[in-house]
Amino acid sequence: MLAWLAIVAMVALESCNGADDPENIEPTLMLAEARDVTRTEATLGAVVERHGPATLTYVRFVYAPEGAAETMSNNLEPDAEGRVSLRLTGLRPGSTYTYYAIGGTSTASLRSEPLSFVTQPNDKPKVGPVAALSTGPLSIIVGFEVIDDGGESLTGAGCYVREVATGLESRQELAADQLTEGSHRLCISPLKVDNEYEITPFASNSAGETLGETFSYTTRNSIVLEEAGQFALLFGGDAAGCLDELTVSGPMNGDDFHLLRLMLGAPVAESETKPGVKVSRVDLSDVVITEGGASYDGQRYIEADVLSTGLFAGCVDLLSITLPATALQLQRNALLDCSGLTTLTIPAGVTEVLPSLGCSLLKSIEVSEANTSYSSYQGVLYSRDLTQIVWFPEGKEDAFTLPSNVTEISEGAFKNIPVKTLIIPETVKTISRGAFAGSSLEEITLPDDLTNVSGSMFQDCSSLRVVRLGSKVNFLGDYVFDGCQLTDLYITAEIPPYVSGNAFTDRSWDLLNKCTLHVPSASRSRYRSHARWGKFVKIVADD
């Protein structure tokens, strides 16, 4: 602005001094100092002062760096005050430019005195501070920004990683195709658990290297995921070792759960490589289950907020797990054949839980006190009001007596349990399909008011020898004793219950010939003449 004012003042002074000049004097063209000069840009300016009727037919700037050919601008139109300006771009950094203005009337050509300016030289890059995006015990994903490349192509960018305890330092760089201005991510690995590191971002060009602010990070047995799908990045490369405990937070999709399964001992497909990291205890309480990613087991895909069937199937190294607090469902056999699992915690938000088979060491199922659907009593999973038993852990071996307020036993609740003696109170009115299948029960008495002996209720109970049915029973489902070796079946119902076509089907035991059927003496003839009950060879009156 000062340059413009100086030019205008000079023109005005010359105009006053030339008051008696002829009226046909040619216009005056005066050059201004270049302004707003950067590495590659500058603004040129000039003032056209008319002293008579003559007008300029053109005004242009001519400029060139030292030793180069001149460049001429297009014709410029002066404004109402006679000023013209031109913003130059694409200039050479650190170069001296000479420039002048030319103009013409119908009778003369004008040229200003030349001036010069120097563009700013290229500089080292500018790099912003580093921040942790996703963190893990063996890796960290950081973010940083190359604010300015300094006017030249970057020759490198990344982070210096220094292990504080040993002083060892490594340099981890971005790929060549990522060397640009803007925000960047970098996965730093491998790291060591419970170690402190100093991470310093850098960027370099031909002018030199610039370091950003140093960030300190101490590795822990925990993972913080910024977005789903990053689990593999944090355990990629040369990551190896055994993590007794691992805590995960953030969104996880099918890709993430697939790798976690392998780290927990799930079978590895022929086309896969077994991960170098092994985990035995995992806390997923702060995980959000997110749709997307590949199949977690080669067949099934993740549903949002659902612990799907087979999600942890075959994870033989898993000893304990805390499920995500935001999960709504634990589907049947989500933990199938987790043979090392000893404890399981059901979070607050779960509203549907179905048992998993093959958890042979599971001794206790705990429930968050904030859960409004379920509760735990003596390590057994019940409905919140303790009226329905949902899941009896397979690892509990002692004889067990159900609480007196239980009215319902869910499907498969006692499946495969090692308990030999189970006392069921008379309050139980409903026992669902397969409730005791595969268990080690030797003898059992069902409540007198139970009307329905559901299908497969005792299927594959190979140790079961004696079953007592009550007086109200009126239905026996298919395969109810399949795979059993009953010696005595007691029933006090005076009217023979309805029997499904495959109720007495068995694979290895000649039930109808080897089992004695005990019935009320007054009803013996009814059972003997019954189409299906009558097939028992031994039917005895027993009051």
Residue pairs with C-beta under 8 A, 6 or more apart in sequence:
3 32
3 33
3 35
3 45
4 32
4 45
4 47
4 83
7 30
7 32
7 46
7 47
8 47
8 81
10 30
11 28
11 30
11 47
11 49
14 28
14 49
15 49
15 51
18 25
18 51
21 51
22 52
23 52
23 53
24 52
24 53
24 54
25 51
25 52
25 54
26 51
26 52
26 54
26 105
26 107
26 108
26 110
27 48
27 49
27 50
27 51
27 52
27 54
27 55
27 56
27 103
27 105
27 110
28 48
28 49
28 51
28 110
29 46
29 47
29 48
29 56
29 59
29 101
29 102
29 103
29 110
29 111
29 112
30 46
30 47
30 49
30 112
31 45
31 46
31 99
31 100
31 101
31 112
31 113
31 114
31 115
32 44
32 45
32 46
32 47
33 115
33 117
34 42
34 43
34 44
34 45
34 97
34 99
34 115
34 117
35 42
35 43
35 45
36 42
36 43
36 87
37 43
37 117
37 118
37 119
37 120
38 119
38 120
39 91
39 93
39 94
39 119
39 120
39 121
39 122
39 123
39 151
40 89
40 90
40 91
40 92
40 93
40 119
40 151
41 87
41 88
41 89
41 91
42 87
42 88
42 91
42 97
42 117
42 119
43 85
43 86
43 87
43 88
44 61
44 63
44 85
44 86
44 88
44 99
44 101
45 83
45 84
45 85
45 86
46 59
46 61
46 83
46 84
46 85
46 101
46 112
47 81
47 82
47 83
47 84
48 56
48 59
48 78
48 82
48 83
48 84
48 103
49 82
50 82
54 105
54 106
54 107
54 108
55 105
56 78
56 103
56 104
56 105
56 110
57 103
57 104
57 105
57 106
58 75
58 102
58 103
58 104
59 75
59 76
59 77
59 78
59 84
59 101
59 102
59 103
60 72
60 73
60 74
60 75
60 76
60 101
60 102
60 103
61 72
61 73
61 76
61 86
61 99
61 100
61 101
61 102
62 70
62 71
62 72
62 73
62 99
62 100
62 101
62 102
63 70
63 71
63 73
63 88
63 97
63 98
63 99
64 70
64 71
64 97
64 98
64 99
65 91
65 92
65 95
65 96
65 97
66 95
66 96
66 97
66 98
73 86
76 84
76 85
76 86
77 84
78 84
84 101
91 97
91 119
92 119
93 119
93 120
93 121
93 122
93 151
94 118
94 119
94 120
94 121
94 122
95 118
95 119
96 116
96 117
96 118
97 116
97 117
97 118
97 119
98 114
98 115
98 116
99 114
99 115
99 116
99 117
100 111
100 112
100 113
100 114
100 115
101 111
101 112
102 109
102 110
102 111
102 112
103 109
103 110
103 111
104 110
122 150
122 151
122 152
122 205
122 206
122 207
123 148
123 150
123 151
123 207
124 150
124 204
124 205
124 207
124 208
124 209
124 210
125 146
125 147
125 148
125 149
125 150
125 154
125 157
125 203
125 204
125 205
125 209
125 210
126 146
126 147
126 148
126 150
126 203
126 210
127 144
127 145
127 146
127 147
127 157
127 201
127 202
127 203
127 210
127 211
127 212
128 144
128 145
128 146
128 147
128 201
128 212
129 144
129 201
129 212
129 213
129 215
130 142
130 143
130 144
130 159
130 199
130 200
130 201
130 212
130 213
130 214
130 215
131 142
131 143
131 144
131 215
132 140
132 141
132 142
132 215
132 217
132 224
133 141
133 142
133 143
133 185
133 226
134 140
134 141
134 223
134 224
134 225
134 226
134 227
134 230
134 233
134 234
134 250
135 141
135 217
135 219
135 222
135 223
135 224
135 234
136 219
136 222
136 223
136 224
136 234
136 235
137 191
137 193
137 219
137 220
137 221
137 222
137 223
137 243
137 246
138 189
138 190
138 191
138 192
138 193
138 219
138 234
138 235
138 239
138 241
138 277
139 187
139 188
139 189
139 190
139 191
139 233
139 234
139 235
139 236
139 237
139 239
140 187
140 188
140 189
140 191
140 199
140 217
140 219
140 234
141 185
141 186
141 187
141 188
141 226
141 230
141 233
141 234
142 159
142 185
142 186
142 188
142 199
142 201
142 215
143 183
143 184
143 185
143 186
144 159
144 183
144 184
144 186
144 201
144 212
145 182
145 183
145 184
146 154
146 157
146 180
146 181
146 182
146 184
146 203
147 181
148 181
149 180
149 181
149 203
149 205
150 205
150 207
152 205
152 206
152 207
153 179
153 205
154 179
154 180
154 203
154 204
154 205
155 179
155 204
155 205
155 206
156 173
156 174
156 179
156 202
156 203
156 204
156 209
157 173
157 174
157 178
157 179
157 184
157 201
157 202
157 203
157 204
158 171
158 172
158 173
158 174
158 186
158 201
158 202
159 171
159 172
159 186
159 188
159 199
159 200
159 201
159 202
160 169
160 170
160 171
160 199
160 200
160 202
160 211
161 169
161 170
161 171
161 172
161 188
161 197
161 198
161 199
162 168
162 169
162 197
162 198
162 199
162 200
163 169
163 192
163 195
163 196
163 197
164 195
164 196
164 197
164 198
165 195
165 196
172 186
172 188
174 184
174 186
178 184
187 233
187 234
187 236
188 199
189 234
189 236
189 237
189 238
189 239
190 237
190 238
190 239
190 240
191 197
191 219
192 219
193 219
193 220
193 221
193 241
193 243
194 218
194 219
194 220
195 218
195 219
196 216
196 217
196 218
197 216
197 217
197 218
197 219
198 214
198 215
198 216
199 214
199 215
199 216
199 217
200 211
200 212
200 213
200 214
200 215
201 211
201 212
201 213
202 209
202 210
202 211
202 212
203 209
203 210
204 210
221 243
221 244
221 245
221 246
221 247
222 246
222 247
222 248
222 249
223 231
223 234
223 246
223 247
223 248
223 249
223 250
224 249
224 250
225 231
225 234
225 248
225 249
225 250
225 251
225 252
225 256
226 250
227 250
227 251
228 250
228 251
228 252
228 253
228 255
228 256
228 290
228 292
228 293
229 253
229 255
229 256
229 292
229 293
230 256
231 248
231 252
231 255
231 256
231 259
231 260
232 255
232 256
232 259
235 259
235 263
235 275
235 276
235 277
238 276
239 275
239 276
239 277
240 276
240 277
241 276
241 277
241 278
242 277
242 278
242 279
242 280
243 277
243 278
243 279
243 280
244 280
244 281
245 279
245 280
245 281
245 282
245 283
246 279
246 281
246 282
246 283
247 282
247 283
247 286
248 260
248 282
248 283
248 284
248 286
248 287
249 285
249 286
249 287
250 286
250 287
250 288
251 287
251 288
251 290
252 260
252 284
252 287
252 288
252 289
252 290
253 290
253 291
253 292
253 293
253 302
254 292
254 293
254 294
254 295
254 296
254 301
254 302
255 293
255 294
256 293
257 293
257 296
257 302
257 311
258 293
258 294
258 295
258 296
258 297
259 275
260 279
260 282
261 296
261 297
261 311
261 312
261 314
261 315
262 268
262 272
262 274
262 275
263 275
263 277
263 278
263 279
264 279
264 280
264 282
264 312
264 315
264 317
264 318
265 278
265 314
265 315
265 316
265 317
265 318
265 340
266 297
266 312
266 313
266 314
266 315
266 316
267 314
268 274
269 298
278 317
279 317
279 318
280 317
280 318
280 319
280 320
280 340
281 318
281 319
281 320
281 321
282 318
282 320
282 321
282 322
283 321
283 322
284 321
284 322
284 323
284 324
285 322
285 323
285 324
285 325
285 347
286 324
286 325
287 324
287 326
288 305
288 324
288 326
289 302
289 303
289 304
289 305
289 306
289 307
289 324
289 326
289 327
290 302
290 304
291 301
291 302
291 303
291 304
292 302
293 301
293 302
295 301
296 302
296 308
296 310
296 311
297 310
297 311
297 313
299 310
300 308
300 309
300 310
300 311
301 308
302 308
305 324
305 326
305 327
305 328
305 329
305 349
306 327
306 328
306 329
306 331
307 323
307 324
307 327
307 329
307 330
307 331
307 334
308 331
308 334
309 331
309 332
309 333
309 334
309 336
310 333
310 334
310 336
311 331
311 334
311 335
312 318
312 321
312 334
312 335
312 336
312 338
313 333
313 334
313 335
313 336
313 337
313 338
314 336
314 337
314 338
315 335
315 338
315 341
316 337
316 338
316 339
316 340
317 340
318 335
318 338
318 340
318 341
319 340
319 341
319 342
319 343
320 341
320 342
320 343
320 344
321 335
321 341
321 343
321 344
321 345
322 345
322 347
323 330
323 344
323 345
323 346
323 347
323 350
324 347
325 347
325 348
325 349
325 368
326 347
326 349
327 347
327 349
327 350
328 349
328 350
328 351
328 352
329 350
329 351
329 352
329 353
330 346
330 350
330 352
330 353
330 354
331 352
331 354
332 354
332 355
332 356
332 412
333 354
333 355
333 356
333 357
334 354
334 356
335 341
335 344
335 356
335 359
336 356
336 357
336 358
337 357
337 358
337 359
338 356
338 358
338 359
338 362
339 358
339 359
339 360
339 361
340 361
341 359
341 361
341 362
342 361
342 362
342 363
342 364
342 395
343 362
343 363
343 364
343 365
343 366
344 359
344 362
344 364
344 365
344 366
344 393
345 365
345 366
345 367
345 368
346 353
346 365
346 366
346 367
346 368
346 371
346 374
346 376
346 381
347 368
347 371
348 368
348 370
348 371
349 371
350 371
350 373
350 374
351 373
352 373
353 373
353 374
353 381
353 390
353 391
354 411
354 412
355 390
355 391
355 410
355 412
355 413
355 415
357 394
357 412
357 415
357 416
358 394
358 416
359 393
359 394
359 395
360 394
360 395
360 416
361 394
361 395
362 393
362 394
362 395
363 379
363 393
363 395
363 396
364 376
364 379
364 393
365 376
365 379
365 380
365 381
365 391
365 393
366 376
366 379
367 374
367 375
367 376
367 381
371 384
372 384
373 383
373 384
374 381
374 382
374 383
374 384
374 390
375 381
375 382
375 383
375 384
375 385
375 386
376 382
377 386
377 403
379 393
379 396
380 389
380 391
380 392
380 393
380 396
380 400
381 389
381 390
381 391
381 392
382 388
382 389
382 390
382 406
383 390
385 405
386 403
386 405
386 406
387 405
387 406
387 407
387 408
388 406
388 407
388 408
388 409
388 410
389 402
389 406
389 408
389 409
389 410
389 413
390 410
390 413
391 410
391 413
392 400
392 413
392 414
392 417
392 419
393 417
394 416
394 417
394 418
395 418
396 417
396 418
396 419
397 418
397 419
398 419
399 419
399 420
399 421
399 422
399 423
400 419
400 421
400 422
400 423
401 422
401 423
401 425
402 409
402 422
402 423
402 424
402 425
402 428
403 425
404 425
404 427
405 427
406 425
406 427
406 428
407 427
407 428
407 429
407 430
408 428
408 429
408 430
408 431
408 432
409 424
409 428
409 430
409 431
409 432
409 435
410 432
410 435
411 432
411 433
411 434
411 435
412 432
412 433
412 434
412 435
412 437
413 432
413 435
414 422
414 435
414 436
414 439
415 434
415 435
415 436
415 437
415 438
415 439
416 437
416 438
416 439
417 436
417 439
417 440
417 441
418 439
418 440
419 439
419 440
419 441
420 440
420 441
420 442
420 463
421 441
421 442
421 443
422 436
422 441
422 444
424 444
424 445
424 446
424 447
425 447
426 447
426 448
426 449
427 447
428 447
428 450
429 447
429 449
429 450
430 450
430 452
431 446
431 450
431 452
431 453
431 454
431 457
432 454
433 454
433 455
433 456
433 457
433 477
434 454
434 455
434 456
434 457
434 459
435 454
435 457
436 444
436 457
436 458
436 461
437 456
437 457
437 458
437 459
437 460
437 461
438 459
438 460
438 461
439 458
439 461
439 464
440 461
440 463
441 458
441 461
441 463
441 464
442 463
442 464
442 465
442 466
443 464
443 465
443 466
443 467
444 458
444 464
444 466
444 467
444 468
445 468
446 453
446 467
446 468
446 469
446 470
446 473
447 470
448 470
448 471
448 472
448 492
449 470
449 472
450 469
450 470
450 472
450 473
451 472
451 473
451 474
451 475
452 473
452 474
452 475
452 477
453 469
453 473
453 475
453 476
453 477
453 480
453 497
454 477
454 480
455 477
455 478
455 479
455 480
455 500
456 477
456 478
456 479
456 480
456 482
457 477
457 480
458 464
458 467
458 480
458 481
458 484
459 479
459 480
459 481
459 482
459 483
459 484
460 482
460 483
460 484
461 483
461 484
462 483
462 484
462 485
463 485
464 484
464 485
464 486
465 485
465 486
465 487
465 488
466 486
466 487
466 488
466 489
466 490
467 481
467 486
467 488
467 489
467 490
468 490
468 491
469 489
469 490
469 491
469 492
469 493
469 497
470 492
470 493
471 492
471 493
471 494
472 493
473 491
473 493
473 497
474 493
474 495
474 497
474 498
475 497
475 498
475 500
476 497
476 498
476 499
476 500
476 503
477 500
477 503
478 500
478 501
478 502
478 503
478 505
479 502
479 503
479 505
480 500
480 503
481 489
481 503
481 504
481 506
481 511
482 502
482 505
482 506
482 507
483 506
483 507
483 508
483 509
484 506
484 509
484 511
485 508
485 509
485 514
486 509
486 511
486 514
486 515
487 514
487 515
487 516
488 515
488 516
488 518
489 515
489 516
489 517
489 518
490 518
490 542
491 497
491 517
491 518
491 519
492 520
493 520
493 523
494 520
494 522
494 523
494 526
495 523
495 526
496 523
496 526
496 527
496 530
496 533
499 530
499 532
499 533
503 532
504 511
504 512
504 532
504 535
512 535
512 536
512 537
513 537
515 536
515 538
516 536
516 538
516 539
516 540
517 527
517 533
517 536
517 538
517 539
517 540
518 540
518 542
519 527
519 539
519 540
519 541
519 542
520 541
520 542
520 543
521 541
521 542
521 543
524 539
524 540
524 541
527 533
527 534
527 536
527 539
528 534
528 539
533 539
